[in-house]
Amino acid sequence: MKTGIIQQSLSGFYDVLADGELYRTRGRGNFRAKKIKPVVGDRVEFEDGYLLKVLDRRNMLVRPPVANIDVAVVVTAATQPVFSPNLLDRQLIGLEEQGITPVIFFSKVDLLDDETFAQMQVVADGYEKIGYDVYYNRDPFSKEQLDALIKSLHGKIVTMMGQTGAGKSTLLNHLAPELELATGEISQALKRGRHTTRKVSLLNVEGALIADTPGFSSYETFSMAVEELPRLFPEMLELSANCKFRGCLHLKEPHCAVKDALENGIIMKSRYDDYVQFHDIIVNQKPNYKK
């Protein structure tokens, strides 16, 4: 019996990568009865062309269906569409909740004028100060930047995410030109609303296994409890040890280290404003009884 990672799923067949080789397998008959659906990225046990067991997942995304993701490259447009710190923070906390390491890649930086470039540099530096791996370069697809990105992804299972038009497909095409993914506003408009069945696979790019389809556009679910939300903001998590009250929500509590840091310009105001908004969304949303 061997253990490997599902690298491609297509029409009931699963290509499993093990010991540097690909093995074509099928799921056991009882998988369907047990409602077990293997997905790309699953660690599995297999023998004689059949999957025997899907090992526990660390996480799973739905669009595209990929499990056990190590890194998500959050492709973030600096312009066209206008940069949205709120959308970026929604994506970041969604990834933090799943235990996926975010990498922030700013696209379309080459379209900025000098003044806006300098303003966005401050934003990029702010996220880097938090501890995120940030790629912000006048030439987003410079060889130097792309080499640094792919080196950081080596040995990881990776997917892309970001709003429509941010440049996910363009970045994938630069990392793996053999994909030849359709890009541009016209192709986006043509594809919108059209459901096409296609394979999902992990492409081996310089030792990184990258999902060959751009990921979901946004992260709208706020399934976490309000008490968990502060822990999904790394800068707040670090500061919270200095709050007077354990379990401080950093809102109206006295002697709050996070609010002190905000007043002293140590943390980003946009991040704190988004935190307050997300807190209010969680408090006010209706319970989901279908879970």
C-alpha positions in Angstrom: 0.0 0.0 0.0 1.3 3.5 -0.9 0.5 7.0 0.3 0.3 10.0 -2.0 -1.4 13.2 -3.0 -4.2 13.4 -5.6 -2.8 15.6 -8.3 -5.6 15.4 -10.8 -9.3 14.4 -10.7 -11.2 13.7 -13.9 -14.4 11.6 -14.6 -14.0 9.3 -11.6 -10.3 8.7 -12.0 -7.7 10.1 -9.6 -4.0 10.5 -10.5 -2.0 10.2 -7.4 1.5 11.5 -7.0 3.7 9.2 -4.8 7.4 8.9 -4.7 7.8 11.2 -7.7 5.5 9.0 -9.9 1.9 9.3 -11.0 -0.5 6.5 -10.5 -4.0 6.3 -12.1 -6.6 5.1 -9.5 -10.3 4.9 -9.0 -12.3 5.2 -5.8 -13.5 2.2 -4.0 -17.2 1.3 -4.5 -18.1 2.1 -0.9 -16.8 5.7 -1.2 -20.1 6.8 -2.7 -22.2 4.9 -0.1 -20.1 6.6 2.6 -20.4 10.0 0.8 -16.6 10.2 0.5 -15.6 12.4 -2.4 -11.9 12.6 -2.9 -10.6 15.9 -4.2 -7.3 17.2 -5.6 -4.8 17.8 -2.8 -6.2 14.9 -0.6 -3.6 12.7 1.0 -4.7 9.1 0.2 -3.7 5.5 0.7 -4.0 3.3 -2.5 -3.2 -0.1 -3.8 -3.6 -2.0 -7.1 -5.3 1.0 -8.8 -7.8 1.7 -6.1 -8.0 4.4 -3.5 -8.5 2.7 -0.1 -8.6 5.7 2.3 -8.8 9.5 2.2 -6.7 10.8 5.1 -7.9 13.6 7.3 -7.9 17.0 5.7 -6.3 20.1 7.2 -8.6 22.4 5.2 -10.6 22.5 2.0 -11.7 25.1 -0.4 -14.8 24.7 -2.7 -13.8 26.9 -5.7 -11.7 25.2 -7.0 -12.2 22.0 -4.9 -8.7 21.6 -3.4 -7.7 20.2 0.0 -4.8 20.6 2.3 -3.7 23.9 0.9 -0.6 25.4 2.4 -0.5 28.8 0.7 -3.1 31.0 -1.1 -1.7 33.8 -3.3 -4.2 36.6 -2.9 -3.9 38.5 -6.2 -4.9 42.1 -5.3 -5.4 44.8 -8.0 -3.7 48.1 -7.1 -6.1 49.7 -9.6 -8.7 48.7 -12.2 -10.7 47.7 -10.1 -9.9 50.2 -7.3 -8.0 48.7 -4.4 -10.3 47.5 -1.7 -8.6 47.0 1.7 -11.9 45.6 3.0 -12.1 42.8 0.4 -8.4 42.0 1.0 -9.0 41.7 4.8 -12.1 39.5 4.2 -9.9 37.2 2.2 -7.1 37.2 4.8 -9.3 36.3 7.7 -10.9 33.6 5.7 -7.5 32.1 5.0 -6.4 32.6 8.7 -9.5 30.7 9.8 -8.6 27.7 7.6 -4.9 27.7 8.6 -3.8 28.7 5.1 -0.8 31.0 4.8 -1.7 34.1 2.7 0.7 35.7 0.2 -0.3 39.1 -1.0 0.5 39.8 -4.6 -0.3 43.3 -5.9 -1.1 43.4 -9.6 -1.4 46.3 -12.0 1.1 48.3 -10.0 2.6 49.4 -13.4 -0.6 51.4 -14.1 -0.2 53.6 -11.0 1.0 57.2 -11.2 3.9 58.1 -9.0 1.7 59.7 -6.2 -0.6 56.7 -6.0 2.3 54.3 -6.2 3.8 56.0 -3.1 0.5 55.8 -1.3 0.0 52.1 -2.1 3.6 51.5 -1.0 2.6 52.6 2.5 -0.3 50.1 2.4 2.0 47.3 1.2 4.5 48.1 3.9 1.7 48.0 6.5 0.7 44.4 5.6 4.3 43.4 5.5 4.8 44.8 9.0 2.0 42.5 10.2 4.0 39.6 9.0 2.4 38.8 5.6 4.6 38.0 2.6 3.9 40.9 0.3 4.9 41.3 -3.4 4.6 45.0 -4.5 6.8 46.0 -7.5 6.6 48.6 -10.2 6.8 45.7 -12.7 4.5 43.0 -11.1 5.7 40.3 -13.5 9.4 41.1 -13.4 11.6 38.0 -13.5 13.1 38.9 -10.1 9.7 39.1 -8.4 8.3 36.0 -10.1 11.5 34.0 -9.2 11.2 35.1 -5.6 7.5 34.1 -5.5 7.9 30.7 -7.0 10.9 30.0 -4.7 8.7 30.8 -1.7 6.1 28.3 -2.9 8.4 25.4 -3.4 7.1 22.2 -1.9 3.7 23.7 -1.1 0.1 23.1 -2.3 -1.0 26.5 -3.7 -4.1 28.1 -5.0 -4.9 31.6 -6.2 -7.7 33.9 -5.1 -8.8 37.5 -5.7 -11.6 39.5 -7.1 -12.6 39.2 -10.8 -10.3 41.2 -13.0 -7.5 41.3 -10.4 -5.2 39.3 -12.6 -5.2 35.7 -11.2 -5.1 34.1 -14.7 -2.4 36.5 -15.8 -0.2 35.6 -12.9 -0.7 31.9 -13.4 0.2 32.3 -17.1 3.5 34.0 -16.1 4.3 31.3 -13.6 3.2 28.4 -16.0 3.0 29.6 -19.6 1.9 26.2 -20.7 -1.6 26.8 -19.2 -2.5 29.5 -21.7 -5.5 30.5 -19.5 -7.9 33.0 -21.1 -7.5 36.5 -19.7 -9.0 39.9 -20.2 -12.3 41.5 -19.7 -13.9 40.1 -22.9 -13.2 36.5 -22.0 -14.3 37.1 -18.4 -17.6 38.4 -19.7 -18.0 35.5 -22.0 -17.3 33.0 -19.3 -19.6 34.6 -16.7 -22.6 32.5 -15.9 -21.4 29.6 -18.1 -20.9 26.4 -16.2 -18.3 24.3 -17.9 -17.1 20.9 -16.6 -13.4 20.6 -16.6 -10.7 18.8 -14.7 -9.0 20.3 -11.7 -5.3 19.5 -11.3 -2.2 20.6 -9.4 0.4 21.7 -11.8 4.0 21.1 -10.8 5.7 24.4 -11.2 9.3 24.4 -10.1 8.4 22.1 -7.2 5.2 23.9 -6.2 1.9 22.2 -6.8 -0.4 25.0 -8.0 -4.1 24.6 -8.7 -4.5 25.2 -12.4 -7.8 27.1 -12.0 -7.9 30.6 -10.4 -9.6 30.4 -7.1 -12.8 32.0 -5.8 -13.4 35.8 -6.2 -14.3 36.7 -2.6 -14.7 35.4 0.8 -18.2 36.2 2.1 -18.7 33.8 4.9 -18.3 34.9 8.5 -18.8 31.6 10.2 -16.4 32.3 13.1 -17.6 33.4 16.6 -17.0 37.0 17.6 -14.5 35.7 20.2 -12.5 34.1 17.5 -12.4 37.0 15.1 -9.6 39.0 17.0 -7.3 35.9 16.7 -7.6 36.1 12.9 -5.9 39.5 12.8 -2.2 38.6 13.6 -1.3 42.1 14.9 -4.3 42.0 17.3 -3.4 38.5 18.5 0.1 39.6 19.3 -1.0 42.8 21.2 -3.9 41.1 23.0 -1.5 39.6 25.6 -1.1 43.2 26.9 -4.8 43.9 27.2 -6.1 44.2 30.8 -9.0 41.7 30.2 -8.6 38.2 28.9 -10.9 37.8 25.9 -10.8 41.5 25.2 -12.7 42.3 22.0 -10.8 45.6 21.5 -14.0 47.6 21.2 -15.1 49.4 24.4 -13.0 47.7 27.0 -10.6 49.9 29.0 -6.8 49.4 29.0 -6.9 47.8 25.6 -3.5 47.3 24.0 -5.0 47.2 20.5 -6.8 50.5 20.8 -3.7 52.1 22.3 -1.7 50.8 19.3 -4.4 52.3 17.0 -4.2 55.7 18.6 -0.4 55.6 18.4 -0.4 54.7 14.7 1.2 51.3 15.4 -1.5 49.3 13.6 -3.4 50.2 10.4 -6.6 52.1 10.9 -8.2 50.4 7.8 -7.5 47.0 9.4 -9.2 48.1 12.7 -12.2 49.6 10.9 -12.6 46.4 9.0 -12.4 44.4 12.2 -15.2 46.5 13.8 -17.3 46.0 10.6 -16.7 42.2 10.6 -17.6 42.0 14.3 -20.9 43.8 13.7 -21.7 41.5 10.7 -21.1 38.4 12.9 -23.2 39.8 15.7 -26.1 40.8 13.4 -26.2 37.8 11.0 -29.0 35.3 11.4 -28.1 31.8 12.6 -27.7 29.2 9.9 -29.7 26.1 11.1 -28.7 24.1 8.0 -25.2 23.6 9.3 
